[in-house]
Amino acid sequence: MEYNLADLFESIVDTVPHREALVHLDHPGTGAERRLTYVELDRAANRLAHHLTYAGVGPGAHVGLHLYNGVEYVQTLLACLKIRAVPVNVNYRYVADELAYLYRDADLTALVFDGEFTDRVAAAAPGARKLRHLVRVGGRPRARQPGPDIALTVAPIGVAEFAEAEAAGSPERDFGPRSPDDLFLIYTGGTTGMPKGVMWRAEDLFFAGLGGGAPTGRPVSRPEELAERVATGGEGLVFFPTPPLMHGTSTLTLFIGLNYGQKVVLHRKFVPGEVLRTIERERVTAVSLVGDAMLRPLVDALAGPLRGTDCSSLLAVSSSGAILSETVREQFTALLPHTALINNFGSSESGFNGTATADSGPAKGFRITVNDRTAVVDPATRRPVRPGEAGRIALRGHVPLGYYNDPDKSAETFFQADGARWVLLGDMATVDEEGVVTVLGRGSQCINTGGEKVYPEEVEEALKSHPDIYDALVAGIPDERWGHRVAAVVQPRAATSALTAEGVREHARTRLAGYKVPRTIVITEQIQRSPSGKADYRWARRTLENPRPS
């Protein structure tokens, strides 16, 4: 047995076959649900794996997952791993042109997609030179008929309906040997530019992103130990990844739950009230989410219409991919003081790097205690900086192989030093004498205004501490005198808010140096973020460069 994700999952199945593995709750209020034990999930994945094999998908072939959260997403993910195909996450928010780029760049051979996206897939698929097979989940939405179906518009690509493909496939587990070198692709759009595919070896992802089978304890020392721990442990933990599974945070949470032999709960989409009701109903113990954009609506619901919801089972809420502001953390802790709120730091390129300290916040910055594989390095020499000096965060050891189809960007980001493989992240930081790292912000988003450097994250945190501000994004826009000036898009907590640009600036001056205070402020009804809650700085910059009077 190897450190291979499919091998490890099957070892858990054989250990606790009849334990509940996956629960998918549809919403709002439909009552529809699916519950699968470990052996049922395994057999379902086997059925789809055999269908993909029959359709010509072999080891190393890339399979796109253009799906909402659900059993089908997990089933497809596991099916790919079982036959050594490479799963590729697809952002379902992309429009046809963006999808066409991703399909081509990822060299997709097959695509499993939600029927709701039929028209977009039909528009994007013809440009994907290697795409040969499509599997549709749920059929075509009736509202979009009449009109030619996708099978006619993308011929000669084969199109199968998911339910039929699954029913025809064998449930047997009769696949060949696998390898720790099998690939797992995570496409990350980041905050700027086109998406990039991060290439992970299965073994590296297991240790860097999944904690080696024990995210908060001692990693396993051999593959068989994972199932041995499950056999001697109990059940009762319930993991609830609330962002889309096409976001790395959710996929890693899913695998952590399965590696523990515990139950994982999914919703098709993030609806705050339904999330809280599910925590109560399923006795959820661990929730993962992304930043204020997901935690703040939960806080508002728990403090308002869903006050009194029983969240006593909830042991921990963890955020990754976006920093939780001090204001929202304080509000959450006041409501659920028994629940640990974990502010993680990591990325698609590094997995887990560290966790925010208790004193992390506006006064001292976003401070994290990091693992012993993380360092702050000079981006030019790629050597560790001295305490107090600014550099970029880097990670060594179990890191990705590079970006798929992008050797130039790979050479900028991944390197070797001191006999180890390293990844150089985009985050600027300093490190103190005790090894605590203070994250300054994304270097690519840093605003140079008259020679002074301003990191958007710091300004956003200050703005969101205003009682009438629900969300904020900060970016630099051109300025004839200063080169760039600090600008902010803010979303009021209520449509009736009397929030003004000058009021926002007055509040910012109490927390920030003068040159960091936004000179341009746009007040908008809704800030645009990715489905996972990540900042969309391209949208913010477009909005700010054509501001409304304020």
C-alpha positions as CSV (number, residue, x, y, z in Angstrom):
1,M,0.0,0.0,0.0
2,E,1.2,3.5,-0.9
3,Y,0.4,7.1,0.2
4,N,-2.2,7.2,-2.6
5,L,-5.5,8.9,-1.9
6,A,-7.6,6.2,-3.5
7,D,-5.7,3.4,-1.6
8,L,-6.1,5.3,1.6
9,F,-9.8,5.8,1.1
10,E,-10.3,2.1,0.3
11,S,-8.5,1.1,3.4
12,I,-10.9,3.2,5.5
13,V,-13.9,1.6,3.6
14,D,-12.6,-1.9,4.5
15,T,-12.2,-0.9,8.1
16,V,-15.6,0.8,8.7
17,P,-17.8,-0.3,5.7
18,H,-21.2,0.3,7.3
19,R,-20.4,3.6,9.0
20,E,-22.1,6.7,7.6
21,A,-19.7,8.5,5.3
22,L,-21.6,11.2,3.3
23,V,-24.8,13.1,3.8
24,H,-26.0,15.5,1.1
25,L,-28.9,17.8,2.1
26,D,-30.6,19.7,-0.6
27,H,-32.2,23.0,0.3
28,P,-34.1,25.2,0.9
29,G,-36.7,23.2,2.6
30,T,-37.1,20.4,0.1
31,G,-36.4,17.7,2.5
32,A,-34.4,15.9,-0.2
33,E,-31.3,14.1,1.1
34,R,-28.9,11.3,0.3
35,R,-27.0,9.3,2.9
36,L,-24.3,6.8,2.0
37,T,-22.2,4.5,4.1
38,Y,-18.5,4.1,3.3
39,V,-19.1,0.9,1.3
40,E,-22.0,2.5,-0.6
41,L,-19.9,5.5,-1.5
42,D,-17.1,3.2,-2.5
43,R,-19.3,1.1,-4.8
44,A,-20.9,4.3,-6.3
45,A,-17.4,5.6,-7.1
46,N,-16.5,2.2,-8.6
47,R,-19.5,2.3,-10.9
48,L,-18.6,5.7,-12.3
49,A,-14.9,4.7,-12.6
50,H,-15.8,1.8,-14.8
51,H,-17.9,4.0,-17.0
52,L,-15.1,6.4,-17.4
53,T,-12.7,3.6,-18.3
54,Y,-15.2,2.3,-20.9
55,A,-15.4,5.8,-22.3
56,G,-11.6,5.8,-22.8
57,V,-10.5,7.7,-19.7
58,G,-7.2,6.1,-18.6
59,P,-4.3,6.8,-16.2
60,G,-3.1,10.4,-16.5
61,A,-6.2,11.6,-18.4
62,H,-7.7,14.9,-17.0
63,V,-11.3,14.9,-16.0
64,G,-13.1,18.2,-15.2
65,L,-15.5,18.4,-12.3
66,H,-17.9,21.3,-13.3
67,L,-20.4,20.6,-10.4
68,Y,-22.1,22.0,-7.4
69,N,-21.5,20.3,-4.1
70,G,-23.2,16.9,-3.9
71,V,-22.7,13.1,-3.9
72,E,-21.9,13.3,-7.6
73,Y,-18.9,15.5,-7.0
74,V,-17.4,13.2,-4.3
75,Q,-18.2,10.1,-6.4
76,T,-16.5,11.6,-9.5
77,L,-13.5,12.7,-7.5
78,L,-13.0,9.2,-6.0
79,A,-13.7,7.6,-9.4
80,C,-10.9,9.5,-11.0
81,L,-8.4,8.6,-8.3
82,K,-9.4,4.9,-8.5
83,I,-8.5,4.7,-12.2
84,R,-5.5,7.1,-11.8
85,A,-7.1,9.8,-13.9
86,V,-6.5,13.4,-12.8
87,P,-9.4,15.3,-11.3
88,V,-9.6,19.0,-12.2
89,N,-11.8,21.4,-10.3
90,V,-13.8,23.8,-12.5
91,N,-15.2,27.1,-11.1
92,Y,-18.9,27.0,-11.9
93,R,-19.1,30.7,-11.9
94,Y,-17.0,31.0,-15.0
95,V,-18.7,32.1,-18.2
96,A,-18.2,30.4,-21.6
97,D,-14.9,32.2,-22.5
98,E,-13.3,31.5,-19.1
99,L,-14.5,27.9,-19.3
100,A,-13.1,27.5,-22.8
101,Y,-9.7,28.7,-21.5
102,L,-9.7,26.3,-18.5
103,Y,-10.9,23.3,-20.6
104,R,-8.1,23.9,-23.0
105,D,-5.4,24.8,-20.5
106,A,-6.2,21.7,-18.4
107,D,-6.2,19.4,-21.5
108,L,-9.5,17.9,-20.3
109,T,-10.3,14.5,-21.8
110,A,-13.7,14.2,-20.0
111,L,-16.0,16.5,-18.2
112,V,-18.7,15.8,-15.6
113,F,-21.0,18.7,-15.3
114,D,-24.3,19.8,-13.7
115,G,-27.2,20.0,-16.1
116,E,-27.8,23.6,-15.0
117,F,-24.6,24.5,-16.9
118,T,-25.5,22.8,-20.1
119,D,-25.6,26.0,-22.3
120,R,-22.2,27.2,-21.0
121,V,-20.6,23.8,-21.5
122,A,-22.0,23.6,-25.0
123,A,-20.4,26.9,-25.8
124,A,-17.0,26.2,-24.3
125,A,-16.5,22.5,-25.1
126,P,-15.9,22.7,-28.9
127,G,-12.7,24.7,-28.3
128,A,-11.2,22.0,-26.0
129,R,-9.0,20.0,-28.4
130,K,-8.7,16.9,-26.2
131,L,-12.2,16.7,-24.8
132,R,-13.9,13.5,-25.9
133,H,-16.6,12.6,-23.3
134,L,-19.2,14.5,-21.3
135,V,-21.3,13.2,-18.4
136,R,-24.3,15.3,-17.3
137,V,-25.7,15.3,-13.8
138,G,-29.4,15.9,-13.5
139,G,-30.4,16.4,-17.1
140,R,-31.1,19.7,-18.8
141,P,-33.2,22.3,-16.9
142,R,-36.7,22.4,-18.4
143,A,-36.7,26.2,-18.4
144,R,-34.0,26.2,-21.1
145,Q,-36.0,24.0,-23.5
146,P,-36.9,23.9,-26.3
147,G,-33.7,24.0,-28.4
148,P,-31.0,21.7,-29.5
149,D,-29.5,19.6,-26.7
150,I,-25.8,19.5,-26.0
151,A,-25.3,16.2,-27.7
152,L,-26.1,18.0,-31.0
153,T,-24.1,21.1,-30.4
154,V,-20.8,19.5,-29.4
155,A,-20.8,16.4,-31.7
156,P,-18.7,14.2,-32.1
157,I,-18.1,14.4,-28.3
158,G,-19.9,11.7,-26.5
159,V,-22.5,12.7,-24.0
160,A,-23.9,10.4,-21.2
161,E,-26.4,11.0,-18.5
162,F,-24.8,10.5,-15.0
163,A,-27.6,8.3,-13.7
164,E,-27.4,6.0,-16.7
165,A,-23.6,5.8,-16.6
166,E,-23.6,4.9,-12.9
167,A,-26.3,2.3,-13.3
168,A,-24.4,0.5,-16.1
169,G,-21.0,0.5,-14.3
170,S,-19.8,-2.4,-12.2
171,P,-19.6,-1.8,-8.4
172,E,-16.6,-4.1,-8.1
173,R,-13.2,-2.8,-7.0
174,D,-11.0,-4.4,-9.7
175,F,-8.5,-1.7,-10.5
176,G,-4.8,-1.9,-11.0
177,P,-2.1,-0.8,-8.7
178,R,-1.6,2.9,-8.0
179,S,1.2,5.2,-7.1
180,P,2.0,8.0,-4.6
181,D,3.1,10.0,-7.8
182,D,-0.5,10.0,-9.1
183,L,-1.5,13.6,-9.8
184,F,-4.2,15.8,-8.4
185,L,-4.8,19.2,-10.1
186,I,-6.2,22.2,-8.2
187,Y,-7.0,25.1,-10.4
188,T,-6.8,28.4,-8.6
189,G,-7.9,31.7,-10.0
190,G,-6.4,33.7,-7.2
191,T,-7.4,37.3,-7.2
192,T,-5.9,38.3,-10.6
193,G,-5.1,36.8,-13.9
194,M,-6.3,33.5,-15.5
195,P,-6.6,30.3,-13.5
196,K,-3.5,28.2,-12.9
197,G,-3.4,24.4,-12.3
198,V,-1.4,23.4,-9.3
199,M,0.1,19.9,-9.8
200,W,0.1,17.9,-6.6
201,R,1.5,14.4,-6.1
202,A,-0.9,12.3,-4.1
203,E,1.7,11.8,-1.3
204,D,2.6,15.4,-1.1
205,L,-1.0,16.5,-0.9
206,F,-1.7,13.9,1.8
207,F,1.0,15.4,4.1
208,A,0.9,19.1,3.2
209,G,-2.9,19.5,2.8
210,L,-4.3,16.7,4.9
211,G,-1.9,16.7,7.8
212,G,-0.7,13.2,7.0
213,G,-3.8,11.7,8.5
214,A,-3.7,13.8,11.6
215,P,-3.9,17.6,10.9
216,T,-3.6,18.5,14.6
217,G,-1.4,15.7,15.8
218,R,1.3,13.2,14.8
219,P,1.2,12.3,11.1
220,V,1.1,8.6,10.2
221,S,4.4,6.9,9.7
222,R,3.2,4.4,7.1
223,P,0.0,4.2,5.0
224,E,-1.5,1.3,6.8
225,E,-1.5,3.3,10.1
226,L,-4.3,5.5,8.8
227,A,-6.9,2.6,8.9
228,E,-5.4,1.3,12.1
229,R,-6.2,4.6,13.8
230,V,-9.7,4.5,12.5
231,A,-10.2,1.0,13.7
232,T,-9.2,1.9,17.3
233,G,-11.0,5.2,17.4
234,G,-14.6,6.0,17.6
235,E,-17.1,7.8,15.5
236,G,-19.1,10.9,16.3
237,L,-17.2,13.7,14.5
238,V,-19.2,15.4,11.7
239,F,-17.3,17.5,9.2
240,F,-19.2,20.2,7.2
241,P,-17.2,21.9,4.4
242,T,-19.5,24.8,3.5
243,P,-17.7,26.4,0.5
244,P,-17.9,24.9,-3.0
245,L,-15.9,21.6,-3.3
246,M,-14.3,23.2,-6.3
247,H,-12.4,25.4,-3.8
248,G,-9.4,23.6,-2.2
249,T,-10.5,24.3,1.4
250,S,-13.6,22.2,1.0
251,T,-12.0,19.4,-0.9
252,L,-9.2,19.1,1.7
253,T,-11.8,19.1,4.5
254,L,-13.7,16.4,2.7
255,F,-10.7,14.2,2.6
256,I,-9.7,14.9,6.2
257,G,-13.2,13.7,7.3
258,L,-13.0,10.6,5.2
259,N,-9.4,9.9,6.4
260,Y,-10.8,10.0,10.0
261,G,-13.5,7.5,9.0
262,Q,-16.1,10.1,10.1
263,K,-19.3,11.6,8.5
264,V,-19.1,14.5,6.0
265,V,-22.1,16.7,5.4
266,L,-22.6,18.7,2.2
267,H,-25.0,21.4,0.9
268,R,-25.5,22.1,-2.8
269,K,-25.0,25.8,-2.1
270,F,-24.1,28.0,0.9
271,V,-27.3,29.4,2.5
272,P,-26.5,30.7,6.0
273,G,-29.8,29.7,7.6
274,E,-29.7,26.2,6.2
275,V,-26.1,25.8,7.4
276,L,-27.2,26.6,11.0
277,R,-30.2,24.3,10.8
278,T,-27.9,21.5,9.5
279,I,-25.4,22.1,12.4
280,E,-28.3,21.5,14.8
281,R,-29.9,18.6,13.0
282,E,-26.7,16.6,12.1
283,R,-24.8,17.5,15.3
284,V,-22.0,18.9,13.3
285,T,-18.7,19.2,15.1
286,A,-16.4,21.0,12.6
287,V,-17.3,23.6,10.0
288,S,-14.8,24.9,7.4
289,L,-15.5,28.2,5.5
290,V,-13.7,31.1,3.8
291,G,-13.3,34.4,5.6
292,D,-15.8,37.1,6.7
293,A,-17.9,36.6,3.5
294,M,-19.1,33.3,4.9
295,L,-18.8,33.7,8.6
296,R,-20.5,37.1,8.8
297,P,-23.8,35.9,7.4
298,L,-23.8,33.0,9.9
299,V,-23.2,35.5,12.7
300,D,-26.0,37.7,11.5
301,A,-28.4,34.8,11.3
302,L,-27.4,33.4,14.7
303,A,-27.8,36.8,16.3
304,G,-31.1,37.4,14.5
305,P,-33.8,35.2,12.9
306,L,-32.1,31.9,14.0
307,R,-31.2,33.0,17.5
308,G,-31.3,30.0,19.8
309,T,-30.3,27.4,17.2
310,D,-28.6,24.6,19.0
311,C,-24.9,24.7,18.0
312,S,-23.7,22.9,21.2
313,S,-22.2,20.1,19.2
314,L,-19.9,22.5,17.3
315,L,-16.3,22.2,18.5
316,A,-14.5,24.2,15.8
317,V,-15.0,26.6,12.9
318,S,-12.0,27.0,10.7
319,S,-11.3,29.6,7.9
320,S,-8.8,29.3,5.2
321,G,-8.2,31.2,2.0
322,A,-9.3,34.6,3.4
323,I,-8.4,36.3,6.7
324,L,-11.2,36.6,9.4
325,S,-11.4,40.2,10.7
326,E,-11.2,40.9,14.4
327,T,-14.7,42.4,14.4
328,V,-16.4,39.3,13.0
329,R,-14.3,37.0,15.2
330,E,-15.4,38.9,18.3
331,Q,-19.1,38.7,17.3
332,F,-18.8,35.0,16.7
333,T,-17.1,34.3,20.0
334,A,-19.7,36.3,21.9
335,L,-22.4,34.1,20.3
336,L,-20.6,30.7,20.6
337,P,-18.0,31.0,23.3
338,H,-17.5,27.2,23.5
339,T,-16.6,26.9,19.8
340,A,-12.9,27.3,18.8
341,L,-12.5,29.8,15.9
342,I,-9.4,28.8,13.9
343,N,-8.0,31.4,11.5
344,N,-5.8,29.3,9.2
345,F,-3.2,30.4,6.7
346,G,-2.7,28.3,3.6
347,S,-3.1,28.2,-0.2
348,S,-3.6,25.9,-3.2
349,E,0.1,26.0,-3.7
350,S,1.2,25.1,-0.2
351,G,-1.6,23.4,1.7
352,F,-1.5,24.3,5.4
353,N,1.1,26.8,6.6
354,G,0.0,27.9,10.1
355,T,-2.7,29.4,12.4
356,A,-3.3,32.9,13.6
357,T,-2.2,33.8,17.1
358,A,-4.6,34.9,19.8
359,D,-3.3,38.5,19.5
360,S,-3.6,38.6,15.7
361,G,-5.5,41.7,14.7
362,P,-5.3,45.4,13.7
363,A,-2.9,46.3,16.5
364,K,-0.2,43.8,15.6
365,G,-1.2,42.6,12.2
366,F,-2.1,39.1,11.0
367,R,0.3,37.0,13.0
368,I,0.6,33.3,12.5
369,T,2.5,30.5,14.2
370,V,3.9,28.4,11.3
371,N,5.1,24.8,10.9
372,D,8.8,24.1,10.7
373,R,8.7,23.9,6.9
374,T,7.6,27.5,6.5
375,A,10.1,30.4,6.2
376,V,10.1,34.0,5.1
377,V,12.7,34.5,2.3
378,D,14.1,37.2,0.1
379,P,12.4,36.8,-3.2
380,A,15.6,37.6,-5.1
381,T,18.1,35.4,-3.3
382,R,15.5,32.9,-1.9
383,R,17.4,32.8,1.4
384,P,15.7,33.4,4.8
385,V,15.4,37.1,5.8
386,R,16.6,38.4,9.2
387,P,14.0,39.1,11.9
388,G,12.0,42.3,11.0
389,E,12.9,42.3,7.3
390,A,10.2,41.9,4.7
391,G,10.2,38.9,2.4
392,R,7.8,36.4,0.9
393,I,6.5,33.3,2.6
394,A,7.9,30.0,1.3
395,L,7.3,26.4,2.2
396,R,9.6,23.4,1.7
397,G,9.2,19.6,1.6
398,H,5.8,18.3,0.4
399,V,5.1,21.0,-2.2
400,P,3.5,20.8,-5.7
401,L,5.5,20.0,-8.8
402,G,4.6,23.2,-10.4
403,Y,1.8,24.8,-12.5
404,Y,0.4,22.7,-15.3
405,N,1.2,24.0,-18.8
406,D,3.1,27.0,-17.4
407,P,6.9,26.4,-17.2
408,D,7.7,30.1,-16.8
409,K,5.3,30.7,-13.9
410,S,6.5,27.4,-12.4
411,A,10.1,28.6,-12.5
412,E,9.1,31.8,-10.7
413,T,7.2,30.0,-7.9
414,F,8.9,26.6,-7.4
415,F,12.6,26.1,-6.7
416,Q,15.1,23.8,-5.0
417,A,17.5,24.8,-2.2
418,D,19.4,23.0,0.5
419,G,18.3,19.7,-1.0
420,A,14.6,20.4,-0.7
421,R,11.8,21.5,-3.0
422,W,10.3,24.9,-2.2
423,V,7.3,26.9,-3.2
424,L,7.4,30.7,-3.0
425,L,4.0,32.2,-2.2
426,G,2.8,35.6,-3.2
427,D,2.3,36.8,0.4
428,M,4.7,39.3,1.9
429,A,5.6,39.0,5.6
430,T,8.1,39.5,8.3
431,V,9.3,37.1,11.0
432,D,10.3,37.9,14.6
433,E,12.9,36.4,16.9
434,E,10.4,33.7,18.1
435,G,9.6,32.6,14.6
436,V,6.1,34.2,14.6
437,V,5.2,35.4,11.1
438,T,3.3,38.6,10.4
439,V,1.6,38.5,7.1
440,L,1.6,41.9,5.3
441,G,-0.5,41.0,2.3
442,R,-0.4,39.8,-1.2
443,G,2.6,41.3,-3.0
444,S,0.7,41.5,-6.3
445,Q,-2.0,43.6,-4.6
446,C,0.4,45.9,-2.7
447,I,-0.4,49.6,-3.5
448,N,2.6,51.9,-4.0
449,T,1.3,55.4,-3.3
450,G,4.0,58.1,-3.4
451,G,6.6,55.5,-2.4
452,E,4.6,54.3,0.6
453,K,3.4,50.6,0.5
454,V,-0.1,49.8,1.5
455,Y,-1.5,46.3,1.8
456,P,-5.2,46.1,1.0
457,E,-5.9,43.5,3.8
458,E,-4.9,45.9,6.5
459,V,-7.2,48.7,5.2
460,E,-10.0,46.2,4.7
461,E,-9.8,45.0,8.3
462,A,-9.9,48.6,9.5
463,L,-12.9,49.5,7.4
464,K,-14.9,46.4,8.4
465,S,-14.6,47.4,12.0
466,H,-17.0,50.2,11.2
467,P,-20.4,49.2,12.7
468,D,-22.3,50.1,9.5
469,I,-19.9,48.4,7.0
470,Y,-20.7,44.8,6.1
471,D,-17.9,44.2,3.6
472,A,-15.0,46.0,1.9
473,L,-12.5,45.5,-0.8
474,V,-9.4,47.8,-1.3
475,A,-7.3,48.3,-4.4
476,G,-4.9,50.8,-5.9
477,I,-6.1,52.9,-8.9
478,P,-4.0,55.3,-11.0
479,D,-3.2,58.7,-9.6
480,E,-1.4,61.5,-11.6
481,R,0.5,62.8,-8.5
482,W,1.1,59.7,-6.3
483,G,1.3,57.0,-9.0
484,H,-1.6,55.1,-7.3
485,R,-4.0,56.0,-4.6
486,V,-5.8,53.8,-2.1
487,A,-9.4,53.2,-3.0
488,A,-12.2,51.2,-1.4
489,V,-15.5,49.6,-2.3
490,V,-17.7,49.2,0.7
491,Q,-21.0,47.5,1.3
492,P,-23.3,48.9,4.0
493,R,-24.9,46.5,6.5
494,A,-28.3,47.7,5.4
495,A,-29.8,49.4,2.3
496,T,-31.1,52.2,4.6
497,S,-27.7,52.9,6.0
498,A,-26.7,56.6,6.2
499,L,-23.1,55.6,5.5
500,T,-21.1,58.2,3.6
501,A,-17.7,58.3,2.1
502,E,-16.5,61.0,4.5
503,G,-17.8,59.0,7.4
504,V,-15.8,56.0,6.2
505,R,-12.7,58.1,6.0
506,E,-13.2,59.5,9.4
507,H,-13.4,56.0,10.9
508,A,-10.4,54.9,8.9
509,R,-8.3,57.8,10.3
510,T,-8.8,56.4,13.8
511,R,-7.1,53.1,12.9
512,L,-4.7,53.9,10.0
513,A,-1.9,56.3,9.1
514,G,-3.1,59.1,6.8
515,Y,-1.5,57.7,3.6
516,K,-3.5,54.4,4.1
517,V,-6.9,56.1,4.3
518,P,-8.9,55.5,1.0
519,R,-9.1,58.7,-1.0
520,T,-11.7,57.2,-3.4
521,I,-14.7,55.3,-1.8
522,V,-17.5,53.7,-3.7
523,I,-20.5,52.6,-1.7
524,T,-22.3,49.7,-3.4
525,E,-25.3,47.4,-2.6
526,Q,-23.3,44.2,-3.1
527,I,-19.6,43.4,-3.2
528,Q,-18.7,40.7,-5.7
529,R,-16.7,37.8,-4.4
530,S,-16.0,34.3,-5.7
531,P,-18.4,31.5,-4.7
532,S,-16.0,30.5,-2.0
533,G,-15.8,34.1,-0.5
534,K,-12.4,35.1,-1.9
535,A,-11.8,38.7,-2.9
536,D,-12.4,39.6,-6.6
537,Y,-9.9,42.4,-6.9
538,R,-10.4,42.7,-10.7
539,W,-14.0,43.6,-10.1
540,A,-13.1,46.0,-7.4
541,R,-10.6,47.8,-9.6
542,R,-13.0,48.1,-12.4
543,T,-15.6,49.5,-10.1
544,L,-13.2,52.0,-8.5
545,E,-11.8,53.3,-11.8
546,N,-15.3,54.4,-12.7
547,P,-16.6,55.6,-9.3
548,R,-20.0,57.1,-8.6
549,P,-20.1,60.4,-6.8
550,S,-19.5,60.0,-3.1
